[in-house]
């Protein structure tokens, strides 16, 4: 593995689960890498990350909230619901 890729994985590993969930819907890897670096370098909160995504006009593409899934366990275990939620 290249040195740069190892550094990226280490940086990604420093993120909280909430940060990772916020970044999950972003499909463009270069954009995702830049946002991950910003979060780690500037110690951004999830709210600040969401604000940064809004500034960059990156929509929050999640179709289902995590809380919504937890409140409805049938959706949480449904492959169809998960596919719709995360475009698998």
N, CA, C and O of each residue as an XYZ file, in Angstrom:
352
protein
N       0.847     -1.176      0.000
C       0.000      0.000      0.000
C       0.893      1.239      0.000
O       1.905      1.287      0.698
N       0.508      2.227     -0.782
C       1.300      3.438     -0.865
C       1.255      4.220      0.445
O       0.317      4.099      1.233
N       2.285      5.014      0.649
C       2.397      5.800      1.873
C       1.196      6.733      2.058
O       0.671      6.862      3.164
N       0.767      7.380      0.975
C      -0.358      8.315      1.046
C      -1.652      7.602      1.435
O      -2.441      8.129      2.219
N      -1.870      6.408      0.889
C      -3.078      5.650      1.218
C      -3.067      5.216      2.682
O      -4.108      5.245      3.339
N      -1.919      4.819      3.195
C      -1.825      4.444      4.606
C      -2.165      5.627      5.493
O      -2.865      5.482      6.494
N      -1.664      6.800      5.120
C      -1.933      8.011      5.900
C      -3.433      8.317      5.886
O      -4.001      8.700      6.908
N      -4.069      8.147      4.727
C      -5.507      8.405      4.625
C      -6.283      7.475      5.540
O      -7.177      7.929      6.255
N      -5.969      6.190      5.538
C      -6.681      5.236      6.390
C      -6.473      5.565      7.867
O      -7.399      5.419      8.665
N      -5.288      6.001      8.237
C      -5.036      6.389      9.624
C      -5.862      7.618      9.993
O      -6.409      7.707     11.093
N      -5.944      8.567      9.053
C      -6.730      9.774      9.281
C      -8.204      9.424      9.421
O      -8.873      9.924     10.326
N      -8.719      8.573      8.540
C     -10.111      8.148      8.582
C     -10.418      7.460      9.909
O     -11.505      7.634     10.460
N      -9.483      6.695     10.416
C      -9.665      5.978     11.672
C      -9.816      6.893     12.879
O     -10.332      6.469     13.913
N      -9.376      8.137     12.764
C      -9.477      9.088     13.868
C     -10.881      9.688     13.995
O     -11.194     10.316     15.007
N     -11.711      9.502     12.995
C     -13.045     10.091     13.003
C     -13.988      9.337     13.924
O     -13.859      8.128     14.119
N     -14.937     10.073     14.486
C     -15.969      9.433     15.297
C     -16.969      8.748     14.369
O     -17.002      9.015     13.168
N     -17.772      7.873     14.935
C     -18.799      7.191     14.156
C     -19.770      8.203     13.540
O     -20.210      8.022     12.404
N     -20.100      9.247     14.267
C     -21.017     10.271     13.754
C     -20.436     10.981     12.535
O     -21.156     11.260     11.576
N     -19.147     11.273     12.567
C     -18.495     11.885     11.414
C     -18.547     10.931     10.217
O     -18.847     11.339      9.095
N     -18.253      9.667     10.477
C     -18.258      8.681      9.386
C     -19.646      8.543      8.771
O     -19.776      8.426      7.552
N     -20.680      8.558      9.604
C     -22.046      8.479      9.092
C     -22.388      9.702      8.251
O     -23.087      9.588      7.244
N     -21.906     10.857      8.654
C     -22.153     12.076      7.896
C     -21.475     12.031      6.526
O     -21.982     12.589      5.552
N     -20.328     11.362      6.467
C     -19.570     11.275      5.217
C     -20.007     10.109      4.324
O     -19.674     10.077      3.139
N     -20.734      9.173      4.876
C     -21.122      7.961      4.158
C     -21.780      8.209      2.801
O     -21.423      7.537      1.834
N     -22.712      9.133      2.689
C     -23.393      9.300      1.399
C     -22.560      9.964      0.305
O     -22.964      9.947     -0.858
N     -21.425     10.541      0.639
C     -20.615     11.235     -0.372
C     -19.924     10.207     -1.249
O     -19.124      9.400     -0.777
N     -20.244     10.250     -2.525
C     -19.740      9.241     -3.458
C     -18.377      9.610     -4.060
O     -17.591      8.722     -4.391
N     -18.093     10.897     -4.204
C     -16.839     11.347     -4.793
C     -15.707     11.191     -3.773
O     -15.683     11.880     -2.754
N     -14.778     10.286     -4.056
C     -13.713      9.968     -3.094
C     -12.778     11.143     -2.832
O     -12.315     11.316     -1.704
N     -12.492     11.949     -3.841
C     -11.605     13.100     -3.632
C     -12.251     14.101     -2.681
O     -11.587     14.639     -1.794
N     -13.538     14.348     -2.866
C     -14.270     15.241     -1.970
C     -14.286     14.672     -0.562
O     -14.077     15.394      0.412
N     -14.537     13.372     -0.462
C     -14.584     12.719      0.847
C     -13.228     12.820      1.548
O     -13.172     13.104      2.744
N     -12.150     12.592      0.824
C     -10.805     12.677      1.410
C     -10.515     14.082      1.914
O      -9.946     14.256      2.991
N     -10.911     15.093      1.127
C     -10.677     16.480      1.542
C     -11.453     16.803      2.811
O     -10.927     17.451      3.716
N     -12.696     16.355      2.879
C     -13.501     16.617      4.066
C     -12.937     15.897      5.291
O     -12.913     16.457      6.387
N     -12.490     14.674      5.106
C     -11.886     13.923      6.221
C     -10.660     14.657      6.750
O     -10.486     14.788      7.961
N      -9.821     15.130      5.850
C      -8.630     15.881      6.265
C      -9.004     17.148      7.015
O      -8.375     17.487      8.017
N     -10.035     17.853      6.533
C     -10.500     19.068      7.204
C     -10.980     18.765      8.625
O     -10.647     19.479      9.571
N     -11.758     17.708      8.754
C     -12.301     17.337     10.064
C     -11.174     17.062     11.043
O     -11.197     17.546     12.174
N     -10.189     16.286     10.613
C      -9.091     15.914     11.515
C      -8.169     17.101     11.784
O      -7.807     17.357     12.932
N      -7.788     17.828     10.729
C      -6.839     18.935     10.894
C      -7.407     20.089     11.715
O      -6.679     20.734     12.470
N      -8.710     20.350     11.570
C      -9.326     21.477     12.267
C     -10.187     21.045     13.446
O     -10.836     21.871     14.088
N     -10.186     19.739     13.728
C     -10.958     19.191     14.845
C     -12.422     19.646     14.791
O     -12.968     20.143     15.776
N     -13.047     19.463     13.616
C     -14.416     19.923     13.397
C     -15.420     18.994     14.074
O     -15.236     17.777     14.117
N     -16.475     19.588     14.596
C     -17.585     18.806     15.132
C     -18.427     18.301     13.960
O     -18.222     18.709     12.817
N     -19.365     17.419     14.253
C     -20.253     16.923     13.205
C     -21.085     18.078     12.650
O     -21.310     18.159     11.442
N     -21.535     18.959     13.519
C     -22.310     20.133     13.085
C     -21.480     20.992     12.134
O     -21.984     21.450     11.109
N     -20.205     21.210     12.472
C     -19.326     21.996     11.603
C     -19.094     21.283     10.278
O     -19.005     21.928      9.233
N     -18.997     19.957     10.312
C     -18.857     19.188      9.080
C     -20.096     19.355      8.209
O     -19.983     19.557      7.000
N     -21.268     19.272      8.810
C     -22.516     19.466      8.064
C     -22.572     20.870      7.469
O     -23.007     21.044      6.331
N     -22.135     21.870      8.232
C     -22.093     23.245      7.724
C     -21.126     23.365      6.551
O     -21.421     24.041      5.565
N     -19.979     22.711      6.658
C     -18.994     22.730      5.576
C     -19.555     22.059      4.328
O     -19.362     22.553      3.216
N     -20.244     20.945      4.504
C     -20.881     20.280      3.367
C     -21.901     21.202      2.716
O     -22.009     21.243      1.490
N     -22.649     21.943      3.527
C     -23.644     22.883      2.992
C     -22.964     24.012      2.224
O     -23.432     24.404      1.155
N     -21.854     24.541      2.766
C     -21.096     25.592      2.086
C     -20.596     25.120      0.733
O     -20.611     25.869     -0.244
N     -20.152     23.872      0.683
C     -19.629     23.302     -0.560
C     -20.738     22.764     -1.460
O     -20.489     22.199     -2.524
N     -21.981     22.964     -0.988
C     -23.156     22.500     -1.723
C     -23.158     20.985     -1.928
O     -23.538     20.478     -2.984
N     -22.723     20.285     -0.891
C     -22.763     18.826     -0.883
C     -23.996     18.438     -0.084
O     -24.027     18.607      1.135
N     -25.009     17.922     -0.761
C     -26.245     17.601     -0.039
C     -26.043     16.462      0.947
O     -25.219     15.573      0.736
N     -26.801     16.507      2.010
C     -26.835     15.395      2.942
C     -27.794     14.393      2.319
O     -29.012     14.551      2.409
N     -27.252     13.372      1.692
C     -28.031     12.481      0.843
C     -28.684     11.329      1.587
O     -29.338     10.488      0.969
N     -28.520     11.275      2.905
C     -29.139     10.190      3.649
C     -30.643     10.266      3.504
O     -31.239     11.316      3.748
N     -31.261      9.172      3.111
C     -32.703      9.139      2.929
C     -33.408      8.652      4.185
O     -34.615      8.839      4.337
N     -32.666      8.037      5.073
C     -33.215      7.510      6.312
C     -32.256      7.904      7.429
O     -31.039      7.779      7.290
N     -32.814      8.379      8.530
C     -31.953      8.750      9.650
C     -31.624      7.509     10.478
O     -32.381      6.539     10.495
N     -30.512      7.558     11.147
C     -30.117      6.456     12.023
C     -31.143      6.281     13.136
O     -31.504      5.156     13.481
N     -31.612      7.392     13.697
C     -32.617      7.312     14.748
C     -33.901      6.673     14.226
O     -34.539      5.887     14.926
N     -34.276      7.016     12.991
C     -35.464      6.415     12.385
C     -35.338      4.911     12.259
O     -36.300      4.182     12.498
N     -34.164      4.443     11.886
C     -33.937      3.001     11.773
C     -33.968      2.322     13.140
O     -34.523      1.234     13.288
N     -33.368      2.970     14.133
C     -33.341      2.379     15.473
C     -34.737      2.318     16.099
O     -35.040      1.410     16.872
N     -35.574      3.288     15.759
C     -36.935      3.304     16.299
C     -37.853      2.310     15.603
O     -38.925      1.992     16.116
N     -37.444      1.820     14.445
C     -38.254      0.855     13.701
C     -37.375     -0.332     13.342
O     -36.840     -0.384     12.235
N     -37.212     -1.293     14.259
C     -36.283     -2.411     14.054
C     -36.543     -3.212     12.777
O     -35.610     -3.787     12.217
N     -37.785     -3.258     12.309
C     -38.053     -3.996     11.076
C     -37.326     -3.360      9.894
O     -36.839     -4.069      9.013
N     -37.249     -2.033      9.869
C     -36.515     -1.349      8.806
C     -35.021     -1.612      8.940
O     -34.309     -1.751      7.945
N     -34.559     -1.679     10.178
C     -33.132     -1.893     10.425
C     -32.668     -3.241      9.890
O     -31.529     -3.371      9.442
N     -33.531     -4.236      9.931
C     -33.142     -5.569      9.466
C     -33.602     -5.863      8.047
O     -33.355     -6.954      7.532
N     -34.264     -4.914      7.410
C     -34.776     -5.117      6.060
C     -33.731     -4.726      5.026
O     -33.281     -3.580      4.993
N     -33.342     -5.682      4.178
C     -32.385     -5.388      3.112
C     -32.917     -4.321      2.174
O     -32.166     -3.448      1.740
N     -34.208     -4.378      1.852
C     -34.797     -3.394      0.948
C     -34.689     -1.981      1.511
O     -34.331     -1.048      0.791
N     -34.996     -1.823      2.793
C     -34.916     -0.508      3.425
C     -33.470     -0.002      3.466
O     -33.222      1.176      3.209
N     -32.527     -0.872      3.783
C     -31.129     -0.468      3.837
C     -30.622     -0.102      2.443
O     -29.861      0.855      2.296
N     -31.032     -0.846      1.426
C     -30.635     -0.521      0.059
C     -31.168      0.837     -0.347
O     -30.454      1.623     -0.970
N     -32.416      1.125     -0.002
C     -32.993      2.440     -0.313
C     -32.273      3.541      0.444
O     -32.018      4.613     -0.107
N     -31.950      3.287      1.687
C     -31.344      4.302      2.523
C     -29.951      4.674      2.066
O     -29.569      5.842      2.128
N     -29.189      3.702      1.610
C     -27.781      3.961      1.301
C     -27.418      3.683     -0.147
O     -26.230      3.625     -0.467
N     -28.377      3.509     -1.028
C     -28.143      3.308     -2.463
C     -27.165      2.171     -2.752
O     -26.246      2.339     -3.554
N     -27.349      1.031     -2.118
C     -26.505     -0.130     -2.382
C     -26.934     -0.796     -3.652
O     -26.345     -1.800     -4.052
